[in-house]
Amino acid sequence: MPSTLLNVVILAAGKGTRMYSQLPKVLHKLAGKPLLGHVIDSARQLKPAKIVVVYGYGGEAVPEAIADQGIIWVKQTEQLGTGHALQQAMPHLDSDATTLILLGDVPLVSVESCQGLLQKAGQQLALLTVNKADSTGYGRIVRNANAGIEAIVEHKDASEQQRSINEVNTGIMAVGNSHLATWLKRLGNDNQQREYYLTDIVAMAVQDGVPVSAEITQDESQVAGVNSKQDLAGLERVYQLRYATRLMQAGVTLHDPFRIDVRGDLHAGSDAEIDVGCVFEGKVTLADGVRIGAYCIIKDSNIGAGTVVAPFSHMDQVNIANDCRIGPYARLRPGTELSAQAHIGNFVEIKNSQVGAGSNINHLSYIGDSTLGKQVNIGAGTITCNYDGANKHRTVIGDNAFIGSDTQLVAPVTIGDGATIGAGSTITKNAPAGELTISRGRQTIIKGWKRPVKAKK
């Protein structure tokens, strides 16, 4: 039986030369999260006693980007191979534990495969393998006449016969630490790369009479590594399609599951509907019957039941109540709260404001640092002038107020309940409830005035 005490070591020291980037490979993002972050998330689901990450290229940029206090970070100053990386981690591992070895650039490894691997580990060495039609570049799984595993031979060191083998090593394995400590001390670097290969412990296990078993996965994507921008883009689509499939299985209608991007956690109720090209970032909740139009971007927001969001709208850190209408081309910034049945139309921007039930802001307006009551109507082109060059100030608009088009409300200012503001006004003082307030210059005709014309060259 495998040890009940689990350690996880994640190898994340490489540069990723084929990425053609100064950013460490494991910090490139898939679904908005660093590759290493996905691997850590999978490791955490296994509830290990320790997670050790071996990093190298990029220096402190890797631990700083992940910022996880529960991880033991071990720096591999010289990248001398995977075996050398494990040698650096070994002093931090529990002697009586089983260690699962994961790779920081293999982001889609499943928890289920890891659990299957751990069931075989402990008193033996367990490898996660996969059969590939084109195994070029991969370490081959060499088996004996009885199908027992004898060794892993790297592609560069393999014979022609060995290169014809399709079963390959994924680099993911599990082993008891008592064996691992012994084998790591015996590693050498007598190979073309002059590196210490972790895979050499397979032959050592055979030599020592320790059984070597394999968990063969049928899903190549979950063991695919990222070595280039093309690899990264390919796995991004795999991840997104899988997420889209889970949404549809939960009752969400997707107009095209190939054209959605979830970069965080999206929770959607029954009969929610999402059109093409939408991006969801952070934590987003769509209640029952929400409809999201094409090419919307929604981040860290909650949208109430029955709300309709028209195309090309952007929302960030907002809370929307039931049965609202938003967009198209609306921008709702952090701190925006809409009560039930509010209508926000095209080219309207709202920031740090509360909009009461049934209120309308339908065209070409900016509402910032404001509180709007119920059934307020904001005319086209209205602006709350909330910034005086040094400080922000608040605008308060009472229930049933009517703000005429092309009005500037210079904060701090309060518009009373049922007040009407005439179109084209600049309001710098409080407007009383129930009254019409107008601030305009007298219309003047200047006779004989001529419009300027372009000077001839």
N, C-alpha and C positions, 0 to 999 in steps of 0.2 A: 504493500500500500504506500502511496506517496505521503510525504510528510504533510501534516496539516498546517505547518508554518510555511508561508509563502513569501519569497523575495522576488521582485521583478527588477531586472536590469535592462535599461533601454540604451542602445548604442546610437549616439547622435553626434559623433565627433567630426564627420566628414565635411568637406567643402562643397562637393557636388560640382566638379569641374565642368560637366556638360550643361549645367544650368546657365553658364556664362553670366554670373551675377556675383557681386561682392557679399550678398546676403547669405548667411549659412543656409545650407539646403533645407534643414529641418524647420527653418522659420518661414519658408515660402508657404503661402496660405492655400488651403483647400476649404471651400465653403466658408470663407472668412476666418478660419482658424489655422494657426501654424500646424504643419504636418505633425510635429512632435506633440502638440496639444491633443490631437486625435488619439495618438497612441497612449498618452497618459490617461485620457478618459477611459479607454478600454481597460487599461491596467487597473484603474481604481475600482472598476466594477467587479474585479476578482477579489477585492478586499485583502490585499497583501499587507504583511507586517512592515515592509519597506519597499520603496521605489527608489532605485539608484539610476541616475542619468549620467552617462559618460559623454562629456562634450569636449570640443577642442577648437575647431576652426571657428573664428569669429569671437573667441574669447568670452568675455562676460556678457556679450549680447544675447546669448542663448538663455542662460538662467534669468536675466533681466526681463526678457520678453515673455517668459512663461510665468514668472513671479508666483510660484507655488511654494508655500512655506513647508509643505509636507514632504518635499523631495530632497534626497541626498544628492548633491551635485559633485561629480568627480571630474576633474580636468585631466584630459589626456594631452599633455604638452606636445608630444611627438606622436603622430599617427602612424603606428607601426603594425597595424592590422587589428582584426577583431579579437584575436587571442590576447594581444597586448592590452586592448581596452578592458577585457574582462579581468586581466591581472590587476589593473588599477582599481577596479570595483571590488575585488575579492575581500580586502580588509574590512569592508563595510557590511558584509553579508553575515547572516546568522549561520553558524556551523551546522546546526541541525535542521536547516530549512531546505526546501526545494526552490531552485531558482528558475524562473521563466525568463528567457532572453528574447527581447523584442527589438525591433529596428525602428529608429526614429523617422525613417523615410518610407515606411510601409504603413500608411495611415488607416487602411480599411480592414485591418485584421479583426476578425470577429471574436467576441468573447466566447462564443460556443466552441470555436476551434481551439482556443487557449484552454478551455476547460477539458476538452477531450484529450489534449496533449498532457495536461497535468495528471489526468487519471492514469496515464501510462508511465509517469516519471516516478522518481523516488529511488527505488533500488535498480533503476535502469535509466538509460539515456533515451529520451523521446524526441523525435524530429518531426517537424511539420514539413511535408513535401507536397509537390504538385507535378502532374504530368503535363509537359509542354510540347506542342508540335515542333516548335523551333526552340531548342534548348541552348542556342549559342550564347556563350558568356556566363552560363550558370554552372555551379558545382554539381557534378553528376553523383547520383546515389548508386554506388556499386554494391551489388548483391551477389551472394554465392549461389551454388547450385540448388540450395534449399530455400532460396529467396530471402535468406537472412542478410541484413545490412553489414557490409564489411568495412566500407570507407566512404568518404566524400572526396572526390577528386575535382579540384578547380579546373575550369576550362583550359586555362593556359598550360596546366601541367598534365592534362589528360591525353591519353593515346587516342589514335583514330577510332579504335573499337569502343573506347569509353565515351567518346564524343557522340556516338550513335545512341547513347542512352537518353531516353526522354524524361525519366523521373529525375527531378532536380531538387536541390536544397533551397529552401526559402530563407534560411538564416535564422529561423525561429525555432527554438528548442527548449526543453526543460530537463533538468538534471538535479540530483541531490548534491548539496554543497560539499559533502565529504568527498565524493568522487571528483567534483569539479576542482576543488583545491589541489588535489593530487595531480590531476592531468594538466592543469595550467602551469605547474612547476616544470613539467616535462616538455613543454612546447619548444620547438626550434623554428628557425627561419630559413631552412634549406629548401628554397623554392625560387622561381624566377622573379618574384616580387620582393624577395628578402623580407617578407612580413611573417608575423606570427598568426597563423590561421587558427581560428577557433574550431574549424571543421576537423582539424587533425585529432581532436579528442575522440572522434568516432573510431578511428583505428586503435587508439589507446584502449577504449572500452572493449573492443573485440579482443585485444591482446590480454586484457585483464579478466576476461570472462564475464563482463557486465553486459547484459542483454541490451540490444539497440532496436528500438521499434519506431515505426513511422505512423503518423496520422496524415493520411493522404486527403487533401482537400480537392474538391471538384470545382471550386470557385477561384479562378486565377486572379480575379480582381482584388480579393482580400489579401493576397500575398504579393501583389505587384508593388515594386519599389518605384520611387520617383527619382529618375536620373536626368531628366531633361524637362524643358517647358512643355514639350509635346506629351510626355508622360503625365505631367501635372494636369494638363487640360483634359486628357483622357479620363483620369480618375475623377476629376470634377464632374464630368457628365455621368459617370457611373454612380457617384454619390447622389447627385441631384435626381436622377431617375429613380433610384431606390427610395429616396425621400418622397418623391411624387407618388410612387406606388403606394406607400403607407398612407398618405393623405387620401388617396382615392379609395383605399380599402376602408377608411374610416368615414366615408360618405361625402367627401369633398369633390366637387366637380372642377376638373382642370380642363380648360379648353385645349391645351396641348401640354402633356406631361414632360415633353422634351424642352419646353421653354418656360421654366420656372427656376429660380435660384433662392435657396434657403440657406442663409448664413447665420445660423443660430437655431432657435427653437420656435417652430410655428405650430400653434394649437388652433384647430379650426373645428367649429361645430357642424352639426348636420346641415346639409343643403347649402353650405358655404360654396361660393363660386368664384373662381380665379381665372381671369383671362391671361393672355400670353404676355411674356416678357416682364413679369413682376419679380421684384427682389424683396425678400424679407430678411431683416438683419436683427440680431439680438433676440429678445423675447417678444413675440407678437401673438396676440390672441384675437381670433375672429369668432364672434358668437354665431349662433344659428342664423342661417339665411343671409349672411353678409355677402355682398357682391363687390368684387374688386375688378375694376376695369384694367385694360391693357397698360403695361409699362408704368405701373405705379411702384414707388419705392417706399417701404414702410419699415420703420425701425423702432423697437422697444415701445410698442403701442398696444392699446386695447380698443377694440372696435365692437360696439354693441350690436345686438340682434337687429336684423333687417336694414342695417345701414348700407347705402350704396355709395361706392367711391368710383367716380368717373375716371377715364384714362389720364395718364401723365400727372398724377397727383403725388406729392411727397409728404410724408408724415414722419416725425421724429419725436419720440417721448410724449405722446399725446394720449388722451383718454376721450373716447367718443361714445356717447350714449346710444340708445336704440333709435332706429328709424331716422337717422340723419342722412343728408344728401351732401356730397362733397365733390368738388371739381366740375369739369376737368381743369387741369393745370392749377390746382390749388396747392399751397405750401403751408403746412401746419407745423410750426416749430415747437421746441420743448416748452412745456408748461401750458399747452393749449388744452382746454377742456370744453367739450360741447355737450350741452344737455339735449334731451330727447327732441327729435324733429327739427333740429337746427339745420339751416341750409347755408352751405359755404360754396360759392360759385367759382367761375373761372378767373384765374389770375388774382386770387385773393391770398394774402399772406397774413397769418396770425401767429403771434408769439406771446407766451406767458399771459394768456388771457382766458377768461371764463365767458362763455356765450350761453345765455339762458335758453330755456325751452322755447321752440318755435321761432327763434330769431333768424333773420335772413341777412346775409352779407353776400350778395350775389355777383358783384362785378368789380374787378380792378381796384381793390382796396387793401390798405394796410392797417391792421388792428394790433397794437402792441401794448403790453402792460395795462390791460383794460379789463373791466368787469361790465358785462352787458346783461341786463335783466331779461325778462320774458317778452316775447313778441316784439322785439326791437327790429326795425328795418333800417339798414345801412345802405344809402344810395351809392351809386357807382362813383369811384374816384375818391372816396372818403379816406382820410389819413388821420390817425391819432399821432400827434407830434409828441412823442414820449421822451425825447432826449434833448437836453438843453446844451449839449456840448461837454457836460461833465457828469451829470446825474440823470437817472431815469425817473420819470414821474408817471402817475397813474391817472387813467381816465375812467370815470364811472358813468354809465348810461342806464337810466331807470327803465322800468317795465313800460312797454308800449310806446317808447320814444320813436320818433321818425327823424332820421338824419338825411337831409337832402344831398343830392349828388355834388361832388367836387367841394366837399367841406373839409376844413382842417380843424381838428379839435386839439388845442394847444394845452397839454397837461402841465400841472395838475388842474383838472376841470371836472365838474359834475353836471350831467344833463338830467334834469328831473323826470319823474314818471310822466308819461304822456306828452312830453315836450316835443315840439317840432322845430327843426333847424332848417331855415331856408337854404336852398341850393346855392353854392358858391360862397358860403360864409366862412370866415375865419373866427373861431370862437376862442376867446382868451379868458372869459369869465364864466362863472356858473350860469346855466340856463334854467329858469324856473319851471317847475312842473306845470303841465297843461297849457303852456303858452308858446306862441310862435316867436322865435328869436332869429333875427337876420343881422348879418354884418357884411354890408356891401358898400362900395363907393357908388356915387350917382353916375348913371350912364351919360356919357358926354360925346357929342359929335364934333370933330375938328374939321371944319370945312377947308377945302383946298389942299389937304395933306396928300402928298404923293408917295407911293411906295417906292423904295429904293430899287434901282436896276443895276445889273452887273455892268461894271466898267468895261468898255471895249479895249481889247489888247492892241 
